[in-house]
Each structure stands twice: as structure tokens, then as C-alpha cells.
Amino acid sequence: MKFAGIIAEYDPFHNGHAWQLAQARALGAQRVAVAMSCGLTQRGALPLLPEAVRVRAALACGADYVFALPAPCACAGAEAFAKAGVRILAAAGCDALVFGAETPDTALLQAAARVLCSEEYRAALRQQLAAGARSFAAARQAAVQALCPGSDLAALLDKPNNNLAVEYCKAIIEQNVEMQPIALPRQGADHGQALTESGHTAFASASALRTLWAEGGAAALAPYVPEKASELYKVAEYDGKYTDFAVMGHCELALLRAACAKPEPFAAVRRVSEGLEHRLEHAVRQSTSLPQLLDALTTVRYPRARMRRLAMDAALGYTADTVPALPPALHLLGARKDALPLLGQGSLPVSHSLAKLAQTGPDGARMAAAQAAASDFGALCRANPAPMGGIYRQKNIFLTN
């Protein structure tokens, strides 16, 4: 391994992320590139902090490059999220993918991925879904168990980071890229675990830190984030460059209500199926807050995270026709100065300018428009709102020595 890749959200960047970057170096990586969620996150919401802050934190703590994982790809389920991240890092030239997992057994994770790539699995999954499985996740796990009885493969899919790790391995197989998966043990708190539950003094989950910020501001995060990141967070807080999630909820619901003025407003939203467009329209018309909307949409069959992503897709007008399935280019957000000469080795168009990437072709234009929509939405929902068009006006990347 010479050039490691990491797929991340850094929402916010914390000690666990810094440890992962250090481990990639310790395992032999001379350079580390990060594909980082830009504009939106996988949970179907805005990130706490804008890209400028998260990129600077990553570069200050060990990354050489930070590429945008475009908003439509970031606001997606594990499979699509993983595919987009692997495409970006493979195109950048990474020969390894480093990730955390509850079960850091790379061979076992790869074995599970190979099962998920098989036609036998797809047939078993269809059978489970037809039999009335309570959710897609349950059907997926049951299909693997039916194909591999007595193995540990199905149990892997019961943990969020294992599930994402398997999807990373599957994306590498399906895209046929020369990239070695390397699983690391997840450090400290589990995904989504509250501080009071984890018992760790240095590591906390990103969701716990977002809660901590809401309660005590940037200073409250200091024990759980690198010092350089902490300083960046304090400045961002002072400048009002953080998301006001109450405002986000009102703005998102307003966009959804405005869409209801059109006939069949949500029929074209990507990944809509099984009459979800009608369910969403009814819920929008009845709800007076985003939490109430999500409560109305969420069932055992339709998990809350999926419904959050659906609502955000609908609010921003993301459809199968307007959003490419995979990133068509590399949007460079930041880099170390001494690493810049290596960028010419990429297999996709690369630029720090979204406006230039929009000129690379129809897919580039569509992805840039989708990214701009998320960026403008985020700019409006900050504690100190910013005007539209900022992502197109950005002329320089963030550099560090």
C-alpha cells in the first residue's frame, strides 16, 4: 500500500478519524486521500459544519487530499454511498481502501461481499422480499443466512459499520479496481452511541458530538477532537458557520410543501417505489414540522434513515434523470501543497472548480447542479446564513503545508 483512500463524512472530524489517518500511515501509506461527504450526509441531513471547516480539519490531521463525495451520492444508502466513494478513490489512483468495522476481519468481509455479488444471493433476496420480510435489511440478512448456513457472514450485516465495510468490498469487486480493502477495528464509541453509554474518555461518535455541540457549543467537543480541529470549530461557531437544524427542518418542509402545488409532485424522485410518492405527499400536507413528517413516514419496512434521505431528495428535486448514479469527475476540495503534482495521474477529470467540472459533459453539468442545490440549501440554514452561489464562486482550494 502506497496510496490509501478513506471514505468519510467528518461530521464532525474527531479523535477516531485522526487515529484512522495515523493508522493508514503506520501501515505504509505514503499518501492518503479522503472522499468526504459534501453538502449532504448519509443520514439525509446537512452536515453540522460546512466543507471548508471539515476539509481544513482533515488536512491538518493527516490527509493529503480531500475530494468531494457529491451531495446526491452522500445522501444515499450504504450501497450507493460505497460505490461512489470507491469510484472517486480508484479514479484518484488509490491502491488501498482503509475503513473501520465492528468486525475488522478483512477476509470475512470480502467473503460476505462475494456472496452479495452472486446471482444466487439476488434470487434468495427476491424470495425473502416476496415472502414478506419485515424490512430490506432483514431480507438481506436472511438471504445470506439461507445461502451460507452455519457461517458468520449473515451476522456481519447486523452492525452498521460492518454493513458499510461489506459494501465497500462489494463495490471494489463490481468496479473491478485494483484496490486492497483494509479493515481496522472501530475505536471507542459505536455508531450513534451516546457519550453516557460509551464509557470512552477520548473517543465519541459523530452523532454524540453533534448532540454535545447543541448542548454546549464547540468548546464542549474539546476532549473528543484534535486540538487543531477544535480551534477551527470555535472559529466556525463564532462566525455562525454551522447548521441550525431547526431552521433546516423548516426550510426542508417549506420546499416540500411548495412542491405539492404541482401534480404528482414526488413521482419522479429517485428511488421512489411501492407508492411512496403518495405516502410522502400525504405526510407533507399533514405535517407541521420535519420530525412530525418523518414520524408519519417511518415504519418497520421504511426505516427513518431511508425516509430522511427520501424527504431530502424530494426537497432538492433529485430525480433519476437529473442526478448521475456515480460521480463523473473528481472535485478537489483541499490538498497538501507537496501532493498536488501527483493529481495528474487520475482517471477522471479533476478540478477544484465546480464551474469547470460542470463543463465536462452532461453528467458533469447535472452533478454540479445537484451539488449546488445542496450547497445553497446549506448556506441558508446556517446560524449566520450565506448567499447563494458560493460553491461556484470558490476560486481556490484549501492548501496546507
Phi, psi and omega in degrees: 000124176242327185230099184271148174241148178225134175255125189207170174246327181051054187239068001263173175293133183221185185300326178296322177293319178297321178297319180296317178297318179295322179294321177300318177296316183296332180277359173118358182292127175274331176225151178227124175250144179241130168263108190247133178310129185234121178091312178224167179240170183294337181280001177082034180217169173290151172289157178300318185239148181290168185302321184304319182287316183291324177295313181299321179296317180295316180293322180292339186248016170130349179281149175263324179225148169231117177256149178284128163271102192306150186311313181296329179281328179288320180275070187207164176293173186303320184295308181292321178301313181294317180302315182294317180296317179295320179299316181298310185289324176295319179294330178285345178105011181294139178255003178208151175238120182254132182208159177266153179206150175293329176242090187280053178251095186302318182297319179293319179296321177293323178297318178296320180297320179296324176297315182293339178276351188274153176292329178299320178295315181300321177293318179295324179295315178301321180295317180295318180293320179294332181280358176091036177305145187292338178200165178297319180299318179294319179296320180298313181294319180294324179295317178294320180296322180293325181279330185231062182296141178083356179266175178264007188292315182297323181295333179302323188283003180272352182246138187298317182285326172299316181301314179293322179298318178297321179294325175299312180297321179294319179297322178298317179295310185293326180273355176052051180252150179277082183220122182275120175283137180227110181271133176246150176293133178295132184265134172074224188295148175286166178304124176077003185282135179289156181300323182291342181265335192280320181075010180261136184271339183246337185244138176217152178288157180297322180295322177295323180289326175295321176296318180297320177300315181300329182272324187223008178076187185298324183299330182292341182276349190309319181291345189246001181229153177301151183302319181296321177292319181302319180295320177297320180294321180295320177294317179298320178296315180300322182276357181072023182265057175216157186284131169268102189290336174293316177296319178304316180298317179295316182295318180296316180294325178297318178297319180293319178295319179298323180295332183291352176287344181266154175289139181045061191297333187243013184295329184265357181301135184299146178064016173283133179204169173056033178077014181299332181297324179286321178298318180294314181299316179299317181294320179298316182293334184264342190266147178246002176207158179296316176302321179295321177298313181293325176299320182290331183274330189283131173219178175299321181286327182243091183299155185300320181299318178295321180290326175298317179294320179299314181297319180292318176303316182293319181296321183267359177074031179281116178238167179297332181278334186259349183236118176298150182290327182230153179299128180272357184202171178254114178263106183278121180265330181190161182196161168282142184302319184285352179265346185301322181300340183278353186292340181293352182274358184289155182260002175235158175304141182226138176197155172275349184262117177295326179299320179290320179295331178294342182265005183279351180150178182301317180294322178297319179294318180294318180293321179297319179295319179294320179294318180296323179299316178293319181296316179293323176297315179297321181297326179288332188264012176279161177301324172244093187301149179244158181288171179287162170083006184300322184290334177278333181279347182296119185259336186234151174271167178273121183245151175217155176278000000 
